[in-house]
């Protein structure tokens, strides 16, 4: 127990944080969040782009397998669904080319398919990319690196 009355008043004053101390902590937390959030968002965008590239590659490989077995690519009307459900006119060599249904791209949009392709290939498979718009610089296709 403090022997002097001033010592007791000093203990009473230092029991909690002052408003200034709390404000400084809040400001420091806000600065750290301001630094961390853009980094996390940037990583998520990169991860989605990489996932779309991987899925385009998977669909491209499946279409090449379909072409090898059936001596032709699916028509645009048959679309990518021909990889998971046997279309009319497919050969007896047809089998399911993807283990699961055709995925949506990481932004929730269906992948696009065009035969013949517009980019010097037999076919084009692409995602509209982060902006969800066709024909923009962020499209991710089997012709992009």
N, C-alpha and C positions, 0 to 999 in steps of 0.2 A: 504494500500500500504506500502511495507517495506520502512523503513526510511534509511536503510544502504545498500550500493551496494552489500555487501556480502550476505545479506539476500535474495536479488533477485536472485543471482547466485545459492544459495542453493535451492530455489524453482524450478528453471529450471532443476537442476540435479535430483530432486526427483519426477519428473512428471511421469516417466515410470519405468518399472522393468529392472534390469540389466540382462545381459546374465546369470550370475551365479545364480540369483534368479529363472529365468525361467528353467534352467537346474536342479536345486534342486527340483522344482515342478514336472518336467517330471520324474525324478528318483523316487520320492515318488509315483507318479501315476503308474509307471512300477512295483514297488515293490508290491503295493496293488493289481494290476491286476495279478501279479504272484501268489499271495496268493488266490485270489478269483476265478480265472478261474478253477483250479483243483477241488475246492470244488463244483462249479456249474456242471462241467462235471461228477464228481462222483455221484451227486444227480440225474442227468439225466440217468446215467447207472442203478442206483438202481430203478428208476421209470420205466424204460423199462423192467427190470427183473420182477418187481412186476406186470406190465401189462401183460406180457407173462404168468406168473403163474395164474393170474386171468382168462385169456382167455383159457388156458389149462383146468382149472377147469370148466369153462362154457361149453366147448366142451365135456368134460368128462361127465358132468351131462346130456347133450343132448343125448349122446350116450347111457347112462344108461336108459333114457326115451325111446329111440328108441328100445332098447333091451326088455324092459318091454312090450311095445305095440306090437312088432313083433316077440317075442320069439327067436330072433337072432340078432346079430350085423350086420351092413352093411359089405359086403365083402370088401376086399382091392380094388377090381376093382370099386366098387360103391363109395368107399371112403367117405370122410366127406361130400361130396355133397349130400349124401343120407339124410342128416339132413335138407336140405332146398328144395330138389326136390325129389318127390316120385320116388324111383327106381322100376324097374320091380321086381315083386315077393313080394313087401311089402304088409302087411295085410291092411284090410279096416280100421284098427285102426291108420294107419299112419297119421300123421299131421306134419306140419312144426315145427321142434324142435328148431330152432333159428329164432329170429325175423328178422335178417339181413343175408346177405350172409356170408360165412365162411371168417373170417377176416384173414389178413396177420399178421404175428408176428410183433412186434415193429421195427424189422430191415428189414421189407419188404419181408420176405420169407414166403412161405406157411407152415402151420402146417402139420406135418407128422402123418400118421395113419398106424398102423400095427395090424392085428388080425390073430392068437392069439398073445398076447404080449410077449416080450422077458424078461420082468422084473417081472415075477410071477403074472401077471394080465391077465384078459381076452383080453385086448387090450392095446395098447400103443398110446398115443397122445403126441407129443412133438414138441418143437421148436429147431432149431439148435443153438439158443442162439446168443450172441453178435458176435461170430467169424464166424457165417454162415456155420460152418463145422459140419457134423454129427459125432456122436460118441466121442465128446470131453467132457471135464469136465464141460463146461459151458452150455451143453444142458439142456433144461428145459422141463420136462415131467411130466406125471401124476404119475410117480413113485418117483419123487424127492420131497423133503420137501421145 
